[in-house]
């Protein structure tokens, strides 16, 4: 009887801990996205050329001076992800670590340029916990720190085992989003194609 009570108490404590962690991660991500969108807006204002005197090649030269990362709280971010049907807007850290993943989705591998970007996110409700419910054809938008938006559509949801790293990163899809299932035994993976 006592073991059962201990197990119930431990389960309840874990449940409360996860709710608190999810709430904190959601608030943290919201703050970073707000800071990033302000930064992007300021960068766009600073680089707006006088169209009557600057050629398009001059404008592209001006863009080269813009940083490809946004830094906050000691972390670099490459942009933010918007999933309208889940009402999510999340910053994406430039590289992943377990500690960083508790706060924000992270670039796991690939890039926008090579069209093989893989983003890992925690299975919090405020992060990637609901991506497995995205129907085929859902819109996903990635906005880099220069303010350029890349539009994707979901084409496949699959489950991969944790050791299927090559299958995760060398999929042939333009964008992949993944998170652990609730038991941590599989990776819920959403594959996307660029529009």
C-alpha positions in Angstrom: 0.0 0.0 0.0 2.8 2.4 0.9 4.6 1.7 -2.4 1.5 2.6 -4.3 1.2 5.9 -2.4 4.8 6.7 -3.2 4.3 5.9 -6.9 1.2 8.1 -7.0 3.0 10.9 -5.3 6.0 10.7 -7.6 3.7 10.6 -10.7 1.8 13.7 -9.4 5.1 15.5 -8.7 6.3 14.7 -12.2 3.0 15.9 -13.7 3.2 19.2 -11.9 6.9 19.6 -12.8 6.1 19.1 -16.5 3.3 21.6 -16.4 5.5 24.2 -14.8 8.4 23.5 -17.2 5.9 23.7 -20.2 4.6 27.0 -18.9 8.1 28.5 -18.4 9.3 27.3 -21.8 6.2 28.8 -23.5 6.8 32.2 -21.8 10.5 32.1 -22.6 9.9 31.3 -26.3 7.3 34.0 -26.5 9.7 36.6 -25.1 12.5 35.6 -27.4 10.2 35.7 -30.5 9.1 39.2 -29.4 12.7 40.3 -29.0 13.6 38.8 -32.4 10.7 40.4 -34.3 11.7 43.8 -32.8 15.3 43.1 -34.0 14.1 42.1 -37.5 11.9 45.2 -37.7 14.8 47.4 -36.7 17.2 45.7 -39.2 14.6 46.2 -42.0 14.3 49.9 -41.1 18.0 50.4 -40.9 18.6 48.7 -44.3 15.8 50.3 -46.3 17.4 52.0 -49.2 16.2 55.1 -50.9 14.8 53.3 -54.0 15.5 56.3 -56.2 19.3 56.2 -55.6 20.2 52.6 -54.7 20.3 49.8 -57.2 19.2 46.2 -56.3 22.9 45.1 -56.3 23.7 47.8 -53.8 20.8 46.6 -51.6 22.1 43.0 -51.7 25.5 44.3 -50.7 23.9 46.1 -47.7 22.2 42.9 -46.7 25.6 41.1 -46.4 26.4 43.2 -43.3 23.3 41.8 -41.5 24.0 39.1 -38.9 22.5 35.7 -39.7 21.9 35.1 -36.0 20.1 36.9 -33.2 21.6 36.6 -29.7 19.7 36.7 -26.5 20.5 35.2 -23.0 23.8 33.8 -24.3 22.2 31.8 -27.1 22.2 32.4 -30.9 18.9 32.0 -32.8 18.6 31.5 -36.6 14.9 32.6 -36.8 11.5 31.6 -35.7 9.0 29.0 -36.7 5.3 29.7 -37.2 2.7 26.9 -37.3 -0.6 28.8 -37.8 -3.0 25.8 -37.3 -1.4 25.1 -33.9 -1.1 28.8 -33.0 2.6 28.4 -32.4 5.4 30.9 -32.9 8.7 29.6 -31.6 12.3 30.8 -31.8 14.8 28.3 -33.2 18.3 28.2 -31.6 21.2 27.8 -34.0 22.4 24.6 -32.4 20.9 22.1 -30.0 21.7 20.9 -26.6 19.6 19.1 -24.0 19.6 22.2 -21.7 18.6 24.6 -24.6 15.9 22.2 -25.8 14.1 22.6 -22.5 13.6 26.3 -23.4 13.3 26.5 -27.1 13.3 24.4 -30.3 16.8 24.0 -31.8 18.4 23.4 -35.2 19.4 19.8 -35.1 21.0 19.7 -38.5 20.9 21.1 -42.0 20.0 24.6 -43.2 17.6 26.6 -45.3 20.2 27.0 -48.0 20.8 23.3 -48.4 17.0 22.6 -48.0 17.5 20.0 -45.3 16.8 21.9 -42.1 15.9 19.6 -39.2 14.5 21.2 -36.0 14.1 19.4 -32.7 11.6 20.6 -30.1 10.5 19.4 -26.7 7.2 17.6 -26.5 5.7 20.4 -24.4 2.3 21.5 -25.5 3.8 25.0 -25.9 6.5 23.6 -28.3 6.2 20.5 -30.5 3.9 18.4 -28.4 1.1 18.7 -30.9 2.9 18.4 -34.2 1.8 14.8 -34.7 -1.8 16.1 -35.1 -0.9 18.4 -38.0 -2.9 17.2 -41.1 -1.2 16.9 -44.4 -1.1 20.2 -46.2 -0.7 22.3 -43.0 1.3 25.5 -43.4 4.6 26.0 -41.7 6.6 29.2 -42.0 10.2 29.8 -41.1 11.4 33.4 -40.8 15.1 34.0 -40.6 16.7 36.8 -38.6 16.9 39.0 -41.8 13.1 38.9 -42.0 12.9 36.5 -45.0 10.0 34.1 -44.7 10.1 30.6 -46.2 6.8 28.8 -46.6 6.4 25.0 -46.3 3.5 22.5 -46.4 3.4 19.3 -44.3 3.5 16.2 -46.5 4.2 13.3 -44.1 4.1 12.5 -40.4 6.2 9.4 -39.4 7.7 7.9 -36.3 11.4 7.1 -36.1 13.5 5.4 -33.5 16.1 7.5 -31.6 19.0 5.7 -33.3 17.7 6.5 -36.9 19.8 9.6 -37.1 20.7 9.2 -40.8 17.0 8.7 -41.7 16.1 11.8 -39.7 18.8 14.0 -41.3 19.1 12.7 -44.8 15.4 12.4 -45.7 15.3 14.5 -48.9 12.7 16.8 -47.3 13.2 20.6 -47.2 12.2 20.9 -43.5 11.7 18.3 -40.8 10.3 18.9 -37.3 10.6 16.3 -34.6 9.9 15.6 -30.9 9.8 12.6 -28.6 6.6 10.7 -28.1 5.3 10.7 -24.5 7.3 7.6 -23.6 10.5 8.9 -25.3 10.8 5.7 -27.3 10.1 7.2 -30.8 10.5 10.6 -32.5 7.3 12.0 -34.0 8.6 13.6 -37.2 6.8 16.0 -39.5 8.2 16.3 -43.0 7.6 19.5 -45.1 8.2 20.6 -48.7 8.9 24.2 -49.6 6.1 25.9 -51.5 
